[in-house]
Amino acid sequence: MRRCHHRILVPRILWIHKVLM
């Protein structure tokens, strides 16, 4: 479960960072 959450969390952060930039 933790792995699945992390797998979704990482792309989400990258996407947010890209939007902010």
N, C-alpha and C positions, 0 to 999 in steps of 0.2 A: 504494500500500500504506500509506504513511504517513497519507494522508488517511482511509482506511478505519479505520485504528487510532484516529486522533484522533476520528473520528466516533463510535466506540464508547466511547472513553475518557471523552469529555465527559459523555454521559448517565449513565455509570457513577458518576462523581464526584458528579454532581447527585443521583443516587439515594441514594448513601451519605450525602451531606450531609443529605438530607431524613430519612433514617432516624435519623441521630444527633440531629437536632433534634426 
